[in-house]
Structures are given as C-alpha cells and as structure tokens.
Amino acid sequence: METKATMSTKTTEATLPVKRALFGITAAAGLLLISMPLAAAQSTTTTLDVSVLDGADQITPEDEDFLRAETPKIGFPEEVRAVRYITFAENSSNLNDDVENLLRTEHPEWIQSDSFAPGELIIVVGFDPHEVGTYAGNDVDSAIGLSEQGRLGGVNDSMKPLLQDGRTASAMYKGAESAADPSVVEETGGGINGRVVAGIAGGGLVAVGGAVAAAVVVSRGKKAKKLRTDFDYASNHYGEVAQQLDGINVRAHSLTSPLADDELRRQWEDVNSRFLELNDTFGTMEALNASSADKEFLAHADAIEKAHTTVTQMETARENIDTLYNMEHGDEGVRRRELTELREDVQEARHEIDEKDSVLDGTLAELISRLEAMDPASQSFMDEYARVIRDYAAALRGVESHLEKVEHSTDRSTPTIYDADWRVGTGYNAFVPYYMISTWHAADVQSAAASAGTSSTQNTTFSSGFSGAGGSSSW
C-alpha cells in the first residue's frame, strides 16, 4: 500500500485589514489584485466528491480507497468541491486534448463549453507517452492560483519523482496536495513575480507598490489562518496524548525484539522529552483563543509551530510503537500486514534490478521466499523478521549501486519512530525501505535535470480552442 480537520470559513474582524488594503490601492493595482487567489481557507465540506478513473489500470483497489479516504483531508479552499484522478494507458502527445475529449464523452457534467465545470480539480497521468497534467474550473483556478506564474509547473513537477518510481496513487495524491498549497511553484529563485511585471507595464510603480503592500497583508492573513488551524489541532490533541503518555512510555520501554535497538530508544526519548516541554510552551500562549486577532497568532508563530509539530510527532510515534509492540506480542493481523508490505518492497527492488545482476536478483528472490514462508503465529517470528531486515538492508546496498549515477541533492535522513514514513525495522542495520531509496533517487534525477536546464515546459494549449485552466508536461 502506498502511504499518509478542516475548519469552517467565515468573515471575521481579521479580514478587515485585507479589505482596507484592497480599497486603498489605485484602480490599476485593484485590477491586479482581483485576479490574485485570495481564498486560501480550508473547505468546510466533509463530502468532497472524489473520483478515480484508472484507465491505465495502474492504481490498486487499496490505493483507490486511500485516495477516496485521504483526499478530503487535504486543506483545499472551499471552491474545490470535486477532485478527479484520471489515468490513460494510451494518450496523445497533447494530454490536454485527451482530457477534454474524455470529459465531453463520458462526464459532460465536469466540463463546460469554454472551461472546466466550477468546483473541479482534475489530476491526470498518461502512460504512453508519459504525460502529467492538472486542470481546474475557473473558480478553483482563482482560488489555488493555478494560472499564476510557476504554479502549474510546480504542481505537475511535484508528481514526477513518484511517477518515475512507479507510485502512481502517491504521485496523484501529491499533486492534489500541491494544488492546495500556494507555496508550491516551479520557480523559487526569487525573481520578480509575473503579476508585478504586468503591473509595472500597465499601471506604474506606484500602483505596484500598493499591490505589493496588499499582497503582504494577504500573505500574513493566510499564515495567520494556518496558525489558527495548527493551534486548534495542537490544543485539542495535546491533552488526549498527555493522558495516554504513561501507557505509551511503558510500551516503548517494554519492547524487546532486536528491532528495538538503542537508536530506536533514543528517538523515543527525543520526542518524549520534547512533548514534556509543551506544558511550558502552552503556558506562553494562555491568552490565545478563537477570538484572538491575527497579530496575536503571528506573534506566537514559533510556539504554535513547535506545539503542532511535537504533538503530531508524538501521535505518530504512538502509532508506530503500537505496531511494533503488537508485532512482538503475537498480533497475527499486524504481522501479516507488515510481511505483505515488506514483500512488496522487495519485489519493487527486484523490478529495478531486472536483468542487471542475476546474483543480486537471486538474493532478493530468496528473501521473498523467506517472507512467504514465515508463520505469523511462530514464537520466533520477530527474530526471523529481524534477520530478513538485516539481510535485505545488505542487498539494498547492492540495488542502490545499480541506480543511475547522479549527485545526491535530496535530504536522505533515515525516518525516525516519530515520522509518518517510518516502517517496522527502519534504521535497524541501516535499513531503509527500497521505496524510500527510489523516491530519493528520482528526486535527485529530477533535480539534476532541472540544473541542466532540461525541465519540461508546461503545455496549456487545447487543439479545439478550449480555454480551460491548467495544462500538462512530460514526465
């Protein structure tokens, strides 16, 4: 399986500075700002319509369930009412045309004469040739800024490392996340924003100055809104975790398998000690509440971010410790699940090796046989599992040597017990699952390509003259 609170939006006094800033700028700057995406608030809906049209048969039923269950949890603006995930086994060199034709033929309710239907966000992957695209209704486009300079490229490019790694569902989910995050852009070199350039040409520097000032207000408002959400989450979940802390601590210290090594225990002590410090952290924010002004939340940004990060990490650590504890104490369901995930990871490593190294391929095949032969009810299960992890870690060093040589530009920190991508055995004998190694490598390859100036151009043209928002590029 590929693996990963919304708040209602309403007009408050905190929006008044934005309105005053907007009314205070010149007419030219006003026109400039009207086109900026001001709606960054999370959706109030819990019934986001999520569809998966897997024409390429690249998404497993389990991953379809994942997409339908997890996509509504993304912090979309309220304009996003539907997310469509579409794959093509065969497509043209212009994926945009394929999307338009499919929707007009099979889902005319998702498309209008000159634009995609309101509320629509569409993530598309083509496999022959390799193309990826993101599309949106005009209202969604305005809310997420898909037509802003660098945004479409940022969203599409965010999916490419995972697509190159064969993780289609994860890639498309990443695309949806990136669409919801206005900070995801293709160009991050600090150049002048295209809208500001347009303002210079059409309205003069005075208008641009007002536009930039108003944009700063909008940006601060978005940050304050996120801080409110993070503060609410941390406040609500801190007490719950604190009540369970003694039990978590007992479980953490009662782990006895070889996988519970000194490094794992150090990681637990790290997150545990930081969690214990949160009582003082919350003490510095006693005056904060839902009615506090944006500036109050911005003033406590560091404390809020620390609290939210630590609470989230402690919740993750609790889940991971529970998994390892249950494995050690004979939970056959958990053991089977972990065996299945590890076997799938080994199989993916075999796909990478293919015919490059017959000896290494034989080693990986033997590991799969050992995993398939393991009895979840065996009293020696954990020792056998640890031996497989140890041997697989050694084999993966061989697999990595066969990957394309490229400079390591990606952070390759081994996941800890409090990270969401930690798996049972991660870190033991330097083990890191193949899926993570390949993801790092794909990101390195993309980074190298971008550095060499070979990043792909976004195609926003439809042969029919259709003018819907979005576009595609190759992966």
Secondary structure, 3 states (H helix, E strand, C coil): CCCCCCCCCCCCHHHHHHHHHHHHCCHHHHHHHHCCCCCCCCCCCCCCEEEEEECCCCCCHHHHHHHHHHHHHCCCCCCCCEEEEEEECCCCCCHHHHHHHHHHHHCHHHECCCCECCCEEEEEEEECCEEEEEEEEHHHHHHHCCCCCCHHHHHHHHHHHHHHCCCHHHHHHHHHHHHHCCCCCCCCCCCCCHHHHHHHHHHHHHHHHHHHHHHHHHHHHHHHHHHHHHHHHHHHHHHHHHHHHHHHHHHHHHCCCCCCCHHHHHHHHHHHHHHHCHHHHHHCCCCCCCCCCHHHHHHCHHHHHHHHHHHHHHHHHHHHHHHHHHHHCCCHHHHHHHHHHHHHHHHHHHHHHCCCCHHHHHHHHHHHHHHHHCCCCCCCHHHHHHHHHHHHHHHHHHHHHCCCCCCCCCCCCCCCCCCCCCCCCCCHHHCCCHHHHHHHHHHHHHHHHHHCCCCCCCECCCCCCCCCEEEEEEC
